[in-house]
Amino acid sequence: MPQIEEMAHIQPFKALRPVPELAQQVASRPYDVLNSEEAKEEAKNNPLSFLHVTKSEIDLPSGIDTHTELVYKKASENLQRFITNGALAAEDKPCYYIYQLIMNGRSQTGLVCVSSVEDYFNDVIKKHEFTRPEKEKDRIDHMRTIKAQTGNVFLAYRDVEEINTLIDKWKNDNKPVYDFTADDGIKHTIWIIDQPSVNDTITRLFNTNVPHTYIADGHHRAASAAKVSLQLQDSVAAKYFLTTIFPASQLAILDYNRLIKDLNGLSKEDFISALHEDFTITESPEPVKPAALHEFGMYLDGKWYILTSRKGTYTNDPIGVLDVTILSNHVLDKILGITDQRTDKRIDFVGGIRGLKELEKRVDSGEMKVAFSLYPVSIQQLFDIADSGNVMPPKSTWFEPKLRDGLLTHTL
């Protein structure tokens, strides 16, 4: 008997969500894009910001270890307070939700649902990044203590026309429950799909037409949810985790750039000379945002350069063709001695959303010695790598806009 291929298992769920008039106040940026000080500043004068749940150290003395039980207990208390005071309420029946984001005129629309943990373990949900145990443990402790998943996992899938049509029709025929523009100019609109027959159709379409979903953003949140499900064997809800699934055609990946603290003992001249072995180098009067694959920008000593990979510095397999791989192999490892980007303190990563000025600022300040701007990974490259069972170097993809926390929470 031929083996039947597994398909994606998703379900509607009873979201814990804000009453419409408080949605904009509650909605907060994801916990992992802000440090504690930034979160404290952002939630200042807003007792309803969901940062009181996702970054609850902001309500405790400054400098507290963010991984102590006290912090998770505070998160639980704050979540209960939001429920008690009526800011958040649970849906009375399982629903799917449509989440549309508009940033700089570009729109993307995903389906908010819960995805099967079994799919995560069986590789129906594909990964492309390693996770770090300490980051996993933080989210596991947070989830277990507050009995909820607050962090959405951002999934992608290859477009299915029937699903796209159904979602577009629902958007056109129904009023959204939330529709607001956040302080950063990003517009967030959410519709509730509360018709059981439509929800059944969506569930079936995914289970018959979507062989795989791919983690675009949220590897740690997904891994943590999967481990929590093993610890909460009696919880049916824990067998599923909070996801928003976007068709590939809607997504854009931004560049994820690198900053390096020192030249590994080399002079500027020796460093540039070493680079010549694998790259052609030309000075640029302008900041360099690479225009094509295998082209890099480099900012060093107040000047921008264009680096172009020589033939032989890359291969055509899914990993070897990536610019992050070329930079890792021929600059970071070979010349600068940075062999593990996940742990080496000499390297930092800056999402393209911050722009090239951020790279210049940190080099000009003396904090960093050299910066590299990269051409973004494509969504097809991400799919190819995940399908091949490989993983990308750390911090290879940056997705914008980000989903807001607090609008739709999955309780366990």
KEZASE-805129 format. One record per residue: residue in one letter; x, y, z of N, C-alpha, C, CB in turn. Coordinates in steps of 0.1 Angstrom, whole numbers. Glycine has a CB too. Example, Ala and Ser with C-alpha at 12.3 -4.5 7.8 and 13.67 -1.06 7.14 Angstrom:
// residues 2
residu|nx|ny|nz|cax|cay|caz|cx|cy|cz|cbx|cby|cbz
A|132|-57|78|123|-45|78|132|-33|78|113|-45|90
S|128|-22|71|137|-11|71|129|0|79|141|-6|57
***
This chain:
// residues 412
residu|nx|ny|nz|cax|cay|caz|cx|cy|cz|cbx|cby|cbz
M|9|-12|0|0|0|0|9|12|0|-10|0|12
P|6|22|-9|14|34|-9|11|42|4|12|43|-21
Q|21|49|9|19|57|22|11|69|18|33|60|28
I|1|72|26|-7|84|24|1|96|30|-21|83|30
E|3|106|22|10|118|28|2|126|38|15|127|16
E|9|129|49|2|137|59|-1|151|53|10|138|72
M|-12|157|58|-15|171|54|-16|180|66|-28|172|45
A|-17|193|64|-18|202|75|-31|201|83|-16|216|70
H|-30|199|96|-41|199|105|-43|212|113|-40|187|115
I|-53|219|110|-56|232|117|-70|231|122|-53|244|108
Q|-72|240|132|-86|240|138|-89|255|142|-86|231|151
P|-103|258|142|-107|270|148|-105|270|163|-122|274|144
F|-106|281|170|-104|281|185|-111|292|191|-89|281|189
K|-114|291|204|-121|302|211|-110|312|216|-129|296|223
A|-108|322|208|-97|332|212|-101|340|224|-94|342|200
L|-91|343|233|-93|353|243|-88|366|237|-84|349|257
R|-98|376|236|-95|388|228|-101|400|235|-100|386|214
P|-95|412|231|-100|424|237|-114|428|232|-91|436|235
V|-122|435|240|-134|441|235|-130|452|225|-143|448|247
P|-138|453|214|-133|461|203|-128|475|206|-145|463|193
E|-135|482|215|-130|496|218|-117|497|225|-141|503|226
L|-112|485|230|-99|485|237|-88|479|229|-100|479|251
A|-91|474|217|-81|466|210|-68|473|207|-87|462|196
Q|-69|486|203|-57|493|200|-48|495|213|-60|506|194
Q|-55|497|224|-47|499|237|-40|486|241|-57|504|248
V|-48|475|239|-42|462|244|-31|457|235|-54|451|244
A|-33|458|222|-23|452|212|-9|458|214|-27|456|198
S|1|448|215|14|453|217|24|446|207|19|449|231
R|35|452|205|45|445|197|50|432|203|58|455|194
P|55|423|195|59|410|200|70|411|211|64|401|189
Y|69|402|221|78|402|232|93|402|229|75|391|242
D|96|396|217|110|394|214|116|405|205|112|381|207
V|109|416|202|115|427|195|118|439|204|105|431|184
L|115|437|217|118|448|226|126|443|238|104|454|231
N|135|450|243|141|446|256|133|452|267|156|452|257
S|136|449|279|128|453|291|126|468|292|134|447|304
E|137|475|290|136|490|291|127|496|280|150|496|290
E|128|491|268|120|496|257|105|492|260|124|489|243
A|103|480|265|89|476|268|83|485|279|89|461|273
K|91|488|289|86|496|300|82|510|295|97|498|311
E|90|516|286|87|529|280|75|528|271|100|533|271
E|74|517|263|62|516|254|49|514|262|64|504|245
A|50|507|273|37|505|281|34|516|291|38|491|288
K|43|526|292|41|536|302|28|543|299|53|547|301
N|21|546|310|8|553|309|-3|545|301|9|566|302
N|0|532|299|-10|523|293|-12|510|301|-7|520|278
P|-20|510|311|-22|498|320|-28|486|312|-31|502|332
L|-33|489|300|-39|478|293|-30|472|282|-52|482|286
S|-18|477|281|-8|472|271|-6|457|274|5|480|271
F|-6|449|264|-4|434|266|11|431|270|-8|426|253
L|19|441|269|33|440|274|33|436|289|41|452|271
H|23|440|296|22|437|310|21|422|312|10|444|317
V|17|415|301|16|400|302|28|394|296|3|395|294
T|33|399|284|44|392|277|57|397|282|43|396|262
K|58|409|288|71|414|294|68|419|308|77|425|285
S|63|410|317|58|414|330|68|419|339|50|403|336
E|81|418|336|91|424|344|90|439|345|105|420|339
I|83|445|335|81|460|335|73|464|348|74|464|323
D|66|455|354|59|458|366|66|454|379|45|452|366
L|79|450|378|86|446|389|99|455|390|90|431|388
P|106|454|401|118|463|403|128|461|391|125|460|416
S|134|472|387|144|473|376|155|463|379|149|487|374
G|160|457|368|172|448|370|168|434|374|181|454|379
I|155|431|376|152|417|381|155|407|370|136|416|384
D|159|395|373|162|384|364|148|381|357|168|372|371
T|148|383|344|135|381|337|131|367|336|137|387|323
H|139|357|340|135|343|340|131|337|353|147|335|334
T|129|346|363|125|341|376|110|338|377|129|351|387
E|106|329|386|92|325|387|83|338|390|90|315|399
L|89|347|397|82|359|401|76|367|388|91|369|409
V|85|367|378|81|374|366|69|366|359|93|374|356
Y|70|353|358|59|345|352|46|346|360|63|330|350
K|48|346|374|36|348|382|29|361|380|39|346|397
K|37|372|378|32|385|376|25|385|362|44|396|376
A|30|378|353|23|378|339|9|371|341|32|369|329
S|9|361|349|-4|354|351|-14|363|358|-1|341|360
E|-9|370|369|-18|379|376|-23|390|367|-10|386|388
N|-14|395|358|-18|406|349|-29|401|339|-6|412|342
L|-27|389|334|-36|383|324|-50|382|331|-31|370|319
Q|-50|376|343|-63|375|351|-69|388|353|-60|367|364
R|-61|398|356|-67|412|358|-74|417|346|-56|422|363
F|-68|415|334|-74|419|322|-87|412|319|-64|416|310
I|-88|399|323|-100|392|322|-111|397|332|-98|376|323
T|-107|398|344|-116|402|355|-122|416|352|-109|402|368
N|-113|425|347|-118|439|345|-125|441|332|-107|449|346
G|-127|429|324|-135|430|312|-128|435|299|-146|438|314
A|-115|437|301|-107|441|289|-106|430|279|-93|446|293
L|-105|418|284|-104|406|275|-115|396|278|-90|398|277
A|-120|390|268|-131|380|270|-129|369|260|-145|386|268
A|-134|357|264|-132|345|255|-144|344|245|-131|332|264
E|-140|340|233|-151|337|223|-160|326|228|-144|333|209
D|-172|327|224|-181|316|230|-182|304|221|-196|322|231
K|-176|304|209|-175|292|201|-162|292|193|-187|290|192
P|-157|281|188|-145|281|180|-146|289|167|-140|267|178
C|-137|297|164|-137|305|152|-124|305|145|-142|319|154
Y|-123|308|132|-111|312|126|-111|327|125|-110|306|111
Y|-99|333|123|-98|348|122|-90|351|110|-92|353|136
I|-93|362|104|-85|367|93|-78|379|98|-94|371|80
Y|-65|380|96|-56|391|101|-49|397|89|-46|386|111
Q|-53|410|86|-47|417|75|-38|428|81|-57|423|66
L|-26|429|75|-16|440|79|-13|448|67|-3|434|86
I|-13|461|69|-8|470|58|3|479|63|-20|479|52
M|14|478|55|26|486|59|32|492|46|37|476|66
N|34|505|47|39|513|35|31|509|22|54|510|33
G|18|508|24|9|505|12|9|491|8|14|513|1
R|17|482|14|17|468|10|9|460|20|31|462|9
S|0|452|15|-10|444|23|-6|429|23|-24|446|18
Q|-8|423|35|-7|408|35|-18|403|45|7|404|40
T|-24|392|41|-35|386|49|-33|372|52|-48|388|41
G|-34|368|65|-32|355|70|-45|350|77|-20|354|78
L|-44|337|79|-55|330|87|-50|327|101|-60|317|79
V|-57|332|111|-53|328|125|-61|316|129|-56|341|135
C|-53|306|134|-59|293|138|-50|287|148|-61|284|125
V|-53|275|152|-44|267|160|-39|255|151|-50|262|173
S|-26|252|151|-20|242|143|-16|230|152|-8|247|135
S|-17|218|146|-14|206|154|0|205|158|-18|194|146
V|3|202|171|16|199|176|22|187|170|16|198|192
E|13|177|167|17|165|160|23|168|146|5|155|158
D|18|178|140|23|182|127|37|188|129|14|193|120
Y|40|195|140|53|200|143|63|188|145|53|209|156
F|59|178|152|68|167|155|70|158|142|62|158|166
N|59|157|133|60|149|121|66|156|109|46|144|118
D|70|168|111|76|176|100|66|180|89|87|168|94
V|53|180|92|43|186|83|46|201|84|28|182|87
I|49|206|96|53|220|98|68|220|97|48|225|112
K|73|226|86|88|226|83|95|237|90|90|227|68
K|108|234|94|116|244|101|128|247|93|120|239|115
H|135|259|95|147|262|88|157|268|98|144|272|77
E|155|267|111|164|273|121|166|264|133|159|287|125
F|178|264|139|180|258|152|174|267|162|195|255|154
T|170|261|174|165|269|185|175|269|196|151|265|190
R|174|278|205|183|279|217|176|275|229|190|293|219
P|181|265|237|174|260|249|169|270|259|183|250|256
E|178|281|261|174|290|271|162|299|267|186|300|275
K|161|301|254|150|309|248|137|300|249|152|314|234
E|139|288|246|127|278|247|122|278|261|131|264|242
K|131|276|271|127|274|284|119|287|289|139|272|294
D|123|298|285|116|311|289|101|310|285|123|323|283
R|99|306|272|85|306|267|77|294|273|85|305|252
I|84|283|276|78|272|282|73|276|296|87|259|283
D|81|282|304|78|286|318|66|297|317|90|292|325
H|67|306|307|57|316|306|43|309|303|61|326|295
M|43|301|293|31|294|289|25|286|300|33|285|277
R|33|278|307|28|269|317|22|277|329|40|260|322
T|29|288|332|24|296|344|11|303|341|35|306|348
I|10|309|329|-2|318|326|-13|309|319|2|329|317
K|-10|297|316|-19|287|309|-25|293|296|-31|285|319
A|-16|299|289|-20|305|276|-8|307|267|-27|318|278
Q|-11|307|254|-1|310|244|-4|324|239|0|300|232
T|6|333|242|4|347|238|11|350|225|8|357|249
G|21|343|222|30|345|210|25|337|198|44|342|213
N|22|345|187|18|339|175|30|333|167|10|349|167
V|28|321|161|39|316|152|34|319|138|41|300|155
F|43|325|131|40|330|117|44|319|107|49|343|114
L|34|313|101|36|302|91|34|307|77|27|290|95
A|40|300|67|37|303|53|34|290|46|50|309|46
Y|27|291|35|24|279|27|23|283|12|10|272|32
R|24|273|4|23|276|-11|8|279|-14|28|264|-19
D|5|290|-21|-8|294|-24|-18|283|-28|-8|305|-34
V|-30|283|-23|-41|275|-28|-52|284|-32|-46|264|-16
E|-55|285|-44|-64|295|-50|-78|295|-43|-66|293|-65
E|-83|283|-40|-96|281|-33|-96|288|-19|-100|266|-32
I|-85|286|-12|-84|293|1|-83|308|0|-71|287|9
N|-75|312|-9|-74|327|-12|-87|333|-15|-64|330|-23
T|-95|326|-24|-108|331|-28|-118|332|-16|-114|323|-39
L|-118|321|-8|-127|321|3|-124|332|13|-126|307|10
I|-111|334|16|-107|345|26|-111|359|20|-92|344|29
D|-108|361|7|-111|374|1|-126|376|2|-106|374|-13
K|-134|366|-1|-149|368|-1|-154|372|13|-155|355|-6
W|-148|365|23|-153|368|37|-149|382|40|-146|358|47
K|-137|387|36|-133|401|39|-143|410|32|-119|403|34
N|-146|407|20|-155|416|13|-169|417|18|-155|413|-2
D|-174|405|23|-188|404|27|-191|407|41|-193|390|24
N|-180|409|50|-182|410|64|-174|422|70|-178|397|71
K|-179|427|81|-173|438|88|-162|433|97|-183|447|96
P|-150|440|98|-140|435|107|-144|438|122|-127|442|104
V|-139|430|131|-141|433|145|-131|443|150|-140|420|153
Y|-119|443|145|-108|453|148|-103|460|136|-97|446|156
D|-101|473|136|-95|480|125|-89|492|130|-106|483|114
F|-75|492|131|-69|504|137|-55|505|131|-68|503|152
T|-49|517|132|-35|519|128|-27|522|140|-34|532|118
A|-17|514|142|-8|515|154|1|527|153|0|502|156
D|8|530|164|17|541|165|28|541|154|23|542|178
D|32|529|149|42|528|139|37|529|125|50|515|141
G|24|532|124|18|534|110|13|521|104|29|540|101
I|14|510|111|10|497|105|-5|496|108|18|485|110
K|-13|492|98|-27|491|99|-31|476|102|-35|496|87
H|-38|473|113|-42|460|117|-57|458|116|-37|457|131
T|-62|448|108|-76|446|106|-79|431|108|-81|451|92
I|-89|428|116|-92|414|119|-107|411|117|-88|410|134
W|-110|401|110|-124|396|109|-125|383|116|-127|394|93
I|-137|380|121|-140|367|128|-148|359|118|-148|369|141
I|-144|346|115|-152|337|107|-159|328|117|-143|328|98
D|-172|331|119|-180|325|130|-191|316|124|-186|335|139
Q|-190|312|111|-200|303|105|-194|289|105|-203|308|90
P|-200|280|112|-194|266|113|-192|260|99|-203|257|121
S|-201|262|89|-199|256|76|-187|261|69|-212|258|68
V|-184|274|70|-173|280|64|-160|275|71|-173|296|64
N|-160|274|84|-149|269|92|-146|255|88|-151|270|107
D|-156|247|86|-154|233|82|-147|232|68|-168|225|81
T|-151|241|59|-145|241|46|-130|245|47|-153|252|37
I|-127|255|55|-113|259|56|-105|247|62|-112|271|66
T|-110|241|72|-103|229|78|-100|219|68|-111|223|90
R|-110|216|60|-109|205|49|-99|210|38|-123|202|43
L|-100|222|34|-91|227|23|-76|226|28|-94|241|20
F|-73|229|40|-60|227|45|-56|213|45|-58|234|59
N|-65|204|50|-62|190|52|-61|182|39|-73|184|61
T|-66|189|28|-65|181|15|-56|188|5|-79|181|9
N|-52|201|7|-45|209|-3|-31|214|2|-53|220|-8
V|-29|213|15|-17|219|20|-8|208|27|-20|231|31
P|1|203|19|10|192|25|19|197|36|18|185|14
H|23|210|35|33|215|45|30|230|48|47|213|40
T|32|234|60|33|248|63|48|250|68|23|253|74
Y|53|262|67|67|265|70|68|276|80|74|269|57
I|76|274|90|78|284|100|86|296|94|85|279|113
A|79|307|93|86|319|88|93|326|99|76|328|80
D|85|328|110|90|335|122|84|329|134|87|351|121
G|92|326|144|87|320|156|91|306|159|72|320|156
H|103|302|155|108|289|158|108|286|173|122|287|152
H|112|295|181|112|293|196|98|291|202|120|304|203
R|89|300|197|75|299|202|69|285|198|67|310|196
A|72|280|186|67|267|181|73|256|189|70|265|166
A|86|256|191|93|245|199|88|245|213|108|247|198
S|86|257|219|82|257|233|67|252|234|82|272|238
A|59|255|225|45|250|225|45|235|224|36|257|214
A|53|230|215|54|215|213|58|208|226|64|212|202
K|68|214|233|73|208|246|62|210|257|86|215|250
V|55|221|257|45|223|267|34|212|265|38|237|266
S|31|209|253|21|198|250|24|185|256|18|197|235
L|37|182|257|42|169|263|41|170|278|57|166|259
Q|42|182|283|41|183|298|26|184|303|48|196|303
L|17|188|294|3|190|297|-5|179|290|-2|204|294
Q|-2|167|292|-8|156|285|-24|156|286|-3|142|290
D|-29|161|297|-44|161|299|-51|172|292|-47|161|313
S|-43|182|287|-49|193|280|-51|191|265|-41|206|283
V|-64|191|261|-67|189|247|-62|202|239|-82|187|244
A|-64|214|245|-60|226|239|-45|227|236|-64|238|248
A|-37|221|245|-22|221|244|-17|213|232|-16|217|257
K|-26|205|226|-22|197|215|-22|205|202|-31|185|213
Y|-26|218|203|-26|227|192|-19|240|197|-40|230|187
F|-13|247|188|-7|260|192|-10|271|182|9|258|192
L|-9|284|187|-14|295|180|-5|299|168|-14|307|190
T|-12|300|156|-4|303|144|-12|312|135|-1|290|136
T|-5|320|127|-12|327|116|-5|323|103|-11|343|118
I|-13|318|94|-7|312|82|-10|321|70|-14|298|80
F|1|324|63|1|333|52|4|326|39|10|345|54
P|-3|329|28|1|323|15|14|330|10|-10|325|4
A|23|322|4|36|327|0|36|340|-8|44|317|-8
S|26|341|-17|25|353|-26|23|366|-18|13|351|-36
Q|19|365|-6|16|378|2|29|382|10|5|375|12
L|39|374|10|50|377|19|62|383|13|54|364|26
A|69|392|20|82|398|16|91|396|28|80|413|12
I|103|391|24|114|389|35|123|401|33|121|375|33
L|127|407|44|136|418|44|150|413|47|133|429|55
D|160|421|44|174|417|46|177|417|61|184|428|40
Y|187|409|65|191|408|79|206|410|79|186|394|86
N|210|421|84|224|425|82|233|422|94|225|440|79
R|246|423|92|256|419|102|265|431|106|264|408|97
L|268|431|119|278|441|125|288|433|132|271|451|134
I|301|437|130|312|429|136|320|439|145|321|422|126
K|324|435|157|331|443|167|346|446|163|330|437|180
D|353|436|157|367|438|155|371|430|143|376|434|167
L|383|433|138|388|427|126|397|415|129|395|437|117
N|396|409|141|404|397|144|419|400|144|400|386|135
G|423|412|148|437|415|148|443|421|135|445|404|152
L|435|421|125|440|426|112|439|441|110|432|419|100
S|448|447|103|446|461|99|435|462|88|460|467|94
K|430|474|86|420|476|76|425|471|62|416|491|75
E|438|475|59|444|471|46|445|456|45|458|477|45
D|450|449|55|451|434|55|437|428|53|458|429|67
F|427|433|60|414|428|59|408|429|45|404|435|69
I|410|441|39|405|442|25|413|433|16|406|457|21
S|426|432|18|434|423|10|429|409|11|449|424|14
A|426|404|23|420|391|25|407|389|18|419|387|40
L|399|399|17|386|398|11|387|397|-4|377|411|14
H|398|403|-10|400|402|-25|401|388|-30|413|410|-28
E|405|378|-21|406|365|-26|392|359|-31|412|356|-15
D|381|363|-24|368|357|-27|358|367|-33|363|351|-15
F|362|380|-33|352|390|-38|359|401|-47|346|397|-26
T|352|406|-56|357|418|-63|351|430|-54|352|419|-78
I|359|440|-52|356|451|-43|357|464|-51|365|451|-31
T|346|472|-50|346|486|-55|341|495|-45|338|487|-68
E|347|507|-44|341|517|-35|328|523|-40|352|529|-33
S|319|527|-31|307|533|-35|305|546|-28|295|523|-31
P|300|557|-36|298|569|-29|285|569|-21|297|580|-40
E|276|559|-23|263|558|-17|263|546|-7|252|557|-27
P|254|546|3|252|534|11|247|523|1|241|537|22
V|252|511|4|249|500|-5|238|490|0|262|492|-7
K|227|491|-7|216|481|-5|218|471|-16|202|488|-4
P|223|459|-14|226|450|-25|214|448|-35|230|437|-20
A|217|449|-48|206|448|-58|204|434|-63|210|458|-70
A|212|425|-60|211|411|-65|218|401|-56|217|410|-80
L|214|389|-58|221|378|-51|236|378|-53|215|364|-55
H|243|375|-43|258|374|-43|265|388|-44|262|366|-55
E|257|398|-41|263|412|-39|261|416|-25|257|422|-49
F|271|422|-19|271|426|-5|275|441|-4|280|418|4
G|270|448|6|275|461|10|284|459|22|263|471|13
M|295|467|22|303|467|34|306|482|38|317|459|31
Y|304|484|51|307|498|56|319|497|66|295|504|63
L|330|503|63|342|502|71|349|516|70|352|491|65
D|353|521|82|360|533|83|354|545|76|375|530|79
G|341|546|77|334|558|70|331|556|56|342|570|73
K|335|545|50|332|543|35|324|530|32|346|542|28
W|316|531|22|308|520|17|316|513|5|294|524|12
Y|315|500|5|321|492|-6|310|482|-12|334|485|-2
I|311|479|-24|303|468|-30|312|456|-31|297|472|-44
L|308|445|-25|315|432|-26|307|423|-35|318|426|-12
T|313|417|-45|306|408|-54|314|394|-53|306|413|-69
S|306|383|-50|312|370|-48|319|365|-61|302|360|-43
R|331|360|-60|337|354|-72|332|340|-74|353|353|-70
K|332|335|-86|328|322|-89|336|312|-81|330|318|-104
G|329|301|-76|336|292|-67|334|294|-52|351|292|-70
T|328|306|-49|326|309|-35|313|304|-30|327|324|-32
Y|304|299|-40|291|294|-36|288|282|-45|280|305|-38
T|278|274|-40|273|262|-48|258|265|-51|275|249|-40
N|252|256|-59|238|258|-62|228|250|-54|236|255|-77
D|233|244|-43|224|237|-34|217|247|-26|232|226|-25
P|205|243|-19|197|253|-12|205|261|-2|186|246|-5
I|214|255|5|222|263|15|234|270|9|227|253|27
G|241|263|1|253|269|-5|251|282|-13|260|259|-14
V|239|283|-19|236|295|-28|233|307|-20|224|291|-37
L|230|306|-7|226|317|2|237|327|4|220|312|15
D|234|340|4|244|350|7|249|349|21|239|364|4
V|240|346|31|244|344|45|254|333|46|232|341|54
T|253|323|37|263|312|38|276|316|32|258|300|29
I|276|324|21|288|329|15|296|338|25|285|337|2
L|288|347|32|294|356|41|300|348|53|284|366|46
S|292|338|58|297|330|69|310|323|65|286|319|73
N|310|316|54|322|308|50|334|316|47|318|299|38
H|332|327|39|344|334|33|348|346|40|341|337|19
V|340|351|50|344|363|57|344|360|72|334|375|54
L|332|356|78|331|355|92|340|344|98|316|352|96
D|339|332|91|347|321|96|362|322|91|341|308|91
K|364|323|78|377|323|72|386|334|77|376|323|57
I|381|346|77|390|358|80|388|363|94|386|370|70
L|376|363|99|374|369|112|373|359|124|361|377|112
G|373|346|121|373|336|132|360|335|139|384|339|141
I|349|339|133|336|338|139|330|325|134|327|350|137
T|331|314|142|326|301|137|312|297|142|336|290|142
D|308|303|153|294|301|158|287|314|160|294|292|171
Q|279|318|150|272|331|151|261|331|162|266|334|138
R|257|319|166|247|319|177|252|323|190|240|305|178
T|265|321|192|271|323|206|282|334|206|276|311|211
D|288|337|195|300|346|194|295|361|197|307|346|181
K|301|367|207|297|380|212|302|391|203|301|383|226
R|310|388|193|316|398|184|307|402|173|330|393|179
I|296|394|171|287|397|160|273|401|165|286|385|151
D|267|410|158|253|414|161|246|415|148|253|428|168
F|232|414|149|224|413|137|213|424|137|216|399|137
V|211|430|126|202|442|125|192|439|114|210|455|123
G|179|439|117|169|437|107|168|449|97|155|435|113
G|166|446|85|165|456|74|156|467|77|162|450|61
I|146|465|85|136|475|88|143|487|94|125|469|98
R|154|485|101|161|497|107|169|505|97|170|492|118
G|171|500|85|178|507|75|193|507|76|173|521|75
L|200|512|65|214|512|65|220|523|74|219|515|50
K|212|533|78|217|544|87|221|538|100|207|555|89
E|213|527|105|216|521|117|230|514|117|205|510|121
L|234|508|105|247|502|104|258|513|105|248|494|91
E|256|524|98|266|535|98|267|540|112|261|546|88
K|256|542|119|256|548|132|265|540|142|242|550|138
R|263|527|141|270|518|151|284|516|148|263|505|152
V|288|517|135|302|517|132|309|530|135|304|513|116
D|302|541|131|308|554|133|310|557|148|299|565|127
S|301|551|157|302|554|171|314|547|177|290|549|178
G|320|537|170|332|530|175|327|517|182|339|538|184
E|314|515|184|309|503|190|312|490|181|294|504|193
M|311|492|168|313|482|159|324|486|149|300|477|151
K|331|476|143|342|480|133|338|479|119|354|470|136
V|329|470|115|325|468|101|311|463|101|335|458|94
A|304|467|90|290|462|88|289|457|74|280|474|90
F|280|447|73|277|441|60|262|441|58|282|426|59
S|258|447|46|244|446|42|242|435|32|239|460|36
L|231|428|33|229|416|25|216|417|17|228|403|34
Y|216|409|6|204|408|-3|194|398|4|207|403|-17
P|181|402|5|172|393|13|171|379|7|159|399|14
V|169|369|16|165|356|12|151|356|6|166|346|25
S|148|348|-4|135|347|-10|127|337|-3|135|344|-25
I|113|338|-4|105|328|3|107|315|-4|90|333|1
Q|110|314|-17|112|301|-24|125|295|-18|114|303|-39
Q|135|303|-15|148|298|-9|145|292|4|159|309|-8
L|136|299|12|132|294|25|125|280|24|123|304|33
F|116|279|15|109|266|12|119|255|8|98|268|2
D|128|259|-1|138|249|-6|146|243|5|146|255|-17
I|151|252|14|159|248|25|152|239|35|165|260|33
A|140|243|39|132|235|48|128|222|42|119|243|52
D|125|222|29|121|209|22|133|199|22|116|211|8
S|145|205|21|158|197|20|162|192|34|169|205|13
G|155|197|44|159|192|58|171|200|64|162|177|58
N|175|210|57|186|218|62|182|229|70|195|223|50
V|191|236|77|188|248|84|197|260|79|190|246|99
M|191|272|80|199|283|76|208|288|87|189|295|72
P|219|295|83|226|302|94|217|311|102|238|311|88
P|221|314|115|212|322|124|209|335|117|218|324|137
K|197|340|121|193|354|117|194|356|102|201|364|124
S|188|347|94|188|348|79|177|356|74|189|335|73
T|165|356|81|153|362|75|147|371|85|143|351|71
W|142|382|80|135|392|88|121|395|81|143|405|90
F|111|392|88|97|395|83|91|407|89|88|383|85
E|85|416|81|78|427|85|65|428|76|86|441|84
P|54|433|81|52|437|94|50|426|104|40|446|95
K|51|429|117|49|419|127|35|418|132|59|422|139
L|30|407|136|17|405|142|17|411|156|13|390|142
R|6|417|160|6|422|174|2|412|184|-4|434|175
D|8|412|196|4|403|206|-9|409|213|15|401|217
G|-17|400|219|-28|404|227|-41|404|220|-25|417|233
L|-41|405|207|-54|406|199|-61|392|199|-51|411|185
L|-53|382|198|-59|368|198|-50|359|206|-61|363|183
T|-54|354|217|-46|346|226|-53|332|227|-45|352|240
H|-44|322|227|-49|308|228|-48|303|242|-42|298|218
T|-59|300|249|-58|296|263|-56|281|263|-70|300|271
L|-49|276|274|-46|262|275|-55|256|286|-31|259|278
***
